[in-house]
Structure formats: structure tokens, C-alpha cells
Amino acid sequence: MVEVLASIAALLALALVVVVLVWRYRARSTRVRTAAERAASEQHLAEVTASHAAAVNQLRNEHEAAVQAVIDERDRAVGESGRAREQMARVLGTDAVSKRLIAAACADVGLSGVLVTNVVFVPDDTRNTFFAQIDHVLLTRQAAILIENKYWQGLVFDDVRPSSVIPAFRAMLDEEKLEAPFALQIRPLSESAWEVLRHVGADSPAVQVRRQARRLAEHLRARCGEAPFFTTAVLYSHGDASVHAKPVSRSSSGVTTRVLSGSKGLVRMLAEVRQQPPTALTVAQLEQLRAYFESLGAHVERVGD
């Protein structure tokens, strides 16, 4: 009997030990699982926090970039507007003189048409905010003429070397680099000082007006579907200018530009235009161009009537 009780006690003790071991194992497993879950939770929270911070930073950077882009665009627009106003004020003052000369010349020779002054547009060959400004476009049945006004005071030499007019200039001016096309202006700054301005190659008035004619024709074809052939002219309109110029400037490809000095040069050219057949523009084409130039904000008036 004693042996049986001892066996039972041993079994109970063993069972207790097993229970304790199982309980400790489960407790340890629970702690390990809890620690793992806590670590996983903390890692997930860290990842979420980092992702949120990155998203916030990205949004902040995008917002700051967008704000800066708006500021840059505003500054650019303000700058462009200021430069445009300055140029328009300067141009309108000098173009008023040439506008009167052209209108009077049309009346003198009996050439009817539409005179468009101060045409401003964005050329199709540029991607920026550069705008082209054309002084005058004279639309008649006989011809469409683009006129570049140069209100230059003093002595003006267009494709004519100064020394060929006044030999003493050979000792005063370096004429070696004066290859046609070019224009040279010698204007007074004060009673004792003169300034020499050179306009050579692409900066010469004749090349400039041909470039403007090409750009305007491309613009009209893109907007109106067609464009007339523009003849070109440079008008030196200052009343106190002494102009020495070849009557015609010719490009390397044979395109010609008339070079005019004051009202006499205008009358001479427009009298020739008056004798041409009225086949350059139909009445409908002329009116379409008149309406389009008005839509650009240009000054438009009937002349020669």
C-alpha cells in the first residue's frame, strides 16, 4: 500500500513538473510572440511614418515648385509687359511721323488702300515669348508692301561707304568690315560729340525688313490660310537726316528691298506701284487682311481715297 501511495505521489509530482514546464513554455512563447508582434508593429509604424513624411515632403516640394513657377511666370510676364510698353511707346512716337508720310504720299499719287501701323504678333518660328513688331503694312490692289521705318537723325549710309561720299571719312572710320548689307548712322550727341552706329549683316535694316516679311507671311498662312507676297521697303523718315543709300538692296538669293529717303522716296515708289495692274490682292483678300490686322490691335486706316 505504501508503495502504491509513493508511486501516486511520484506521478503527481511528475505531472506538476510537466504542468509547470508547459506553463513556462507557453508563457515564454507568449512573450516571444508578443515581442515579435510589438517589433512588427513598431516597424510597420516606422514605415508608415517614414512613408507619410516622404509624401508630405514631396507634396511640400511640389507645392513650393508650383508657387515658384507662378512667381517666375508673373515676373516674366511683368518684365515682358514692361519691355513691350516701353517699345510700343517708343515705336508709336516715331511711327506717327512715317504714318503721316505714307498717307500723304498715297494721296499725292492717288493710290488707294489700307495702311496698317504697329502690327504685333508672336512669330511661329519661336517657342518663347518673343514678339515681332512691324511698323507699317500698306495693302493695295497693286501690291502688299511691308515698310520698316527708321527715324534716324544725322548722316545715314545704307550700303554706301561713307568715304565714297566724303573722302575724309576714310581717315576717321574703319570701313574694312563694312560689307553689304549694312547701314551706318553718324548722329550728334552734343555740339562737340558724335556717335557712330553700325548695323551690319542680320542687323541691317534691309535684312531686318525681309525677315519680318517672312515671319508675317508664315503667321498669316498659319492663321488665315494664305498670305500675299510682300514687297519690302526701308524708309528713313527723320526730317533732319542726310541719307546716302543705294535705291535697292538685294539679298544673296535675289530678293530686293527698296530703300527710301523721306517723302520724295515714298512718292517715287508709290507712283510706280500705282501703275501696276490691280492683281496682287482681290477686294475680298484685302478686307480679310484688314479685319485680321484690326483683331491684332494694329492701327488701320484707309488711304488714298
Secondary structure, DSSP 8 states (H G I E B T S, - for coil): -HHHHHHHHHHHHHHHHHHHHHHHHHHHHHHHHHHHHHHHHHHHHHHHHHHHHHHHHHHHHHHHHHHHHHHHHHHHHHHHHHHHHHHHHHHHHHHHHHHHHHHHHHHHHT--EEEEEEEEE--TT-SSS--EEEEEEEE-SS-EEEEEEE---SEEEESS-HHHH-TTHHHHS--TT--SSEEEEEEESSSS-EEEEEEEGGGSHHHHHHHHHHHHHHHHHHHHS----EEEEEEE--TT-EEEE-SEEE-TTS-EEEEEEHHHHHHHHHHHHHTS-S-SS-HHHHHHHHHHHHHTT-EEEEE--
